[in-house]
Amino acid sequence: MDPSRAGAAAGEAIIGAIVGGVLMVAILVLFVISLVRYISSRKTGWLIGLVATSLIGLLMLGGGIFAAVKGFKSAAAAATSPTPLSTPDGVISMSVPGHWKPMVLMPEAVLQSGNGQKEEYMITLYQTKKDFTGSAEDYADNTSRAMLKSEVIQDATRTSVKTLTVDGHPAAQAEVSGELKGHPIVYLLTVVETSGGFYQILQWTLVSKRASTWPDFEGVVASLRVNDKNRDPDVPIIPRMAPSR
């Protein structure tokens, strides 16, 4: 779901809570007036008003709590529902977590998204087969080995490369761990091979968040769809740019 819809759902929940609060204050005022008048006059009419405002107040309180809980649950669900993400030319599409937003992480990436507060990031890169003639497994092996030698990632280690299938295409995957500016980081590298080239999805987060974030990362990979069967591989893919602020 679009992040703006999540924000709208949260806004509706807050507005509903405010309106309910105002009505509760009004009922409370009527209750106090009925109570004071009944004590001073002992008239049946004020007693009826006292009972009525008490019942209405209790009903509104229960209804307000129910509505607020439902609204905030809807907002939370909207924030976690997948958001579609694709290049403008439709060559690549995927679904990313609802709490992710478009970001600028690498100029040459055709797709990039993430959440800075949660330390979750994703970029997708494309390379033609003219530039690399091996397999997806070879590509993932070479790339993960290059990450081990990178001066940016300190004390890097990697898992063995495993093969899988993504959107009917051969793919390969490996994890790389290390320190980035003093922070323990773990990367999930996935390479998907099509007739036109290689699509590299690189996702990363803090090591401490691996367990909670990995299902989202794996979901992003599984959702990848590539539509390049009749496409000229030498034509650059139009990148999805983050909206200007």
N, C-alpha and C positions, 0 to 999 in steps of 0.2 A: 504494500500500500504506500502511496505517496506520503512523504513526511508531513506535507501540509495538511493532509486529511487527519493524520494523527494529532496534529496541533489543534485542528478544528474540533475533534472529539474531546480533547482535554478542555478546550475553551467552553464547549457546551456543558460539560460536567461542572465546571466552576461557576458558570452563570446560573445553572440550575440550583447549585448549592446556595448561592447568594439570594436568589429569589425565594427559596424555601426558608432561608434565615429571616428575611424581611417579614414574610407571612407569619412565621413563628413569633416574632416580636410583637406583631399586631395582635395575635391571639393571646399572647401573654398579657398585654395591656388590658384587653377586654376581660381576661380572667381576673386580674387584680381589681378592676373596677367593679365587676360582679361580686367579688368576694367582699370588698369594703362595703358596697351598698347592701348586701345581704346581712352582714354583721350589724350594720347600723339600723336597718329597717325590718329585717326578718320577713321580708315579703317573698311569696312563692315565686314571683316572676324573676327576681334576682337569683333565687336558688336554681331555677331552671337554666338561667343564663350561665351560672357558675358551672353546672354539670355539663351543659352543652359545650362551653369553651374548653373544659377539661378533656372531653371526648375528642373534640376536633383537634386540639393540640396534640394529643397522643397519636391520633391517626396521621396527622401531618408529620410528626416526628418520625414515625415508622416509615411513612412514604418517602420522606426526605432522605433518610438513611439508605433506604433501598435504592432510590434514584441515584444518589451520590456514588454508592458502591458500583452500581451498574455502569454509570458513566465513566468512572475511572477504570473499570475493567475493560470497557470498550476502547478507551484511550490507550491502555496498555497493549491490548490486542492489535490495535492499529499500528502501534509503534514497532511491533515484532513481526507483522505480516510482511512477506516478501515484496520488494519493489522491483518492477521490471526495469532493466537497463540495457540499452542497445546503441550501436553506432548509428549515426544518421542515415547511412546507406543500407542498413539492415543486414550487413554481412555477419555481425556477431550480436548475439543477445544472451542475456542471463538474468537471473533473479538474485537480488542481494537483500540482506536483512533490512527491515523497515527503518531501523535506527541509523542506517548508513546514509550518507549524503555525497553528492559529487564533490570530488576534491582534485586539486592539482598536485600530484605526487612526482610525476615524471613526464617531461614534455613529449616524449615519443610514444607514450602509452595511448592505445586507442580507446581503452576504457579504464577508468580509475574511480574508486569510491572508498568510503570508509567512515570511521567515527573517531575523531581525535581524542575525545574525552574517554572513550573506552579503549583506546589504543588498538584499533582494528583497522587494517588497511588492505587494499587490493589494487593491483594494476594488471592490465592485460596487454601484452606485446605481440606483434606479428612479424614474422620473417619468412621470406620466400624460400623455395627450395633451391633457387639459384645460389643463395648464400650459404646453404647448409644441405648436404646431400645424404646425411645419415637418417636414422629413424628417430621416432619420438623418444625412445629409450636412450639413444646416443645423445640426443639434444639435452635431455634432463641430466644425464651423467656429466656431460661437459659443463653445463651451466652450474650445477651444484658444486663441481670441483673448482670452478672459477670463483664461486662464492667463498670457498674455503681459503683461497689465496688472497681474497680481497683485503685491502688495508682498512676498509671501513668496518668490517665485521671482525672482532677480535675473538681469539680462541674458538674458532668455528669448528663444528663437527657436523656430520651428516649421517642419515640412515642410508641403507642400500636403496637403489632405485627399484620400484615395483611397477609392473605394467597393469593397465586397466583399459576400459573402453568408456569413452565419453561421447554421447550423441552418435553412437555407431562408429566412431573413429578410434583408431589406436592411440593410446595415450600412455604417459609415464609420469611417475610422481616420486618425490623425495622430500624429506624434511631436513632443514639446515638450522642448527642452533648456534648461538654465539652471543657476544656482547656488542651492543651498539651504543656508543657514548656512555658506557658504564651500566647500561640496562640489559638484563638477560632477554634476548629476543629469540623467537622461533618462527621460521618461515615454512610455508607449505608451497612447494614448487610443483606445478602441474604443466605438462607439455602435451598438447593435442595436435596430432598430425592429420592433415587433410590432403586432398590432391593438389591444393593450391599452395600449401605452406605449413608453417608451424605457429600455433597460438600458445603463448606462454602466460599462464595465470600465476602470479606471485602474490601470496597473501602472508601477512605477518602480524604478530601480536607479542605481548609480554609472555615469558615462559609461565608466569604465575596464572595467566588467564587461558592457557592452552586447553585445559579440560572443558571450560565453559564455551570457548570460542570455536573449537574444532568442528562441532556439528554444523555451525554456520558456514565455515570455510568449505567443508565437504559438500554442503548443499549448493553453494555457489558453483562449484565445479560440476556437480551433477546436472545443474540447470543450464549449462552452456549449450547454445545452439549455434551452429555455423552454417551459413547459406552462401557458400562460395563455389558451388559446383560448376556454374557457367561463367564464373568471374575471371577476368584477366588477372593473374597473380601479380603482374608487374604494376598494376594500378594501385596506388596507396589507398589504404582503408581510411575513410573519413573518421577522425576521432571524435568521441563525445566530449565536448569541453564543459567544464564546470561553469555555471552561470556567474557572470561578473557581479561583484558586490557594489 
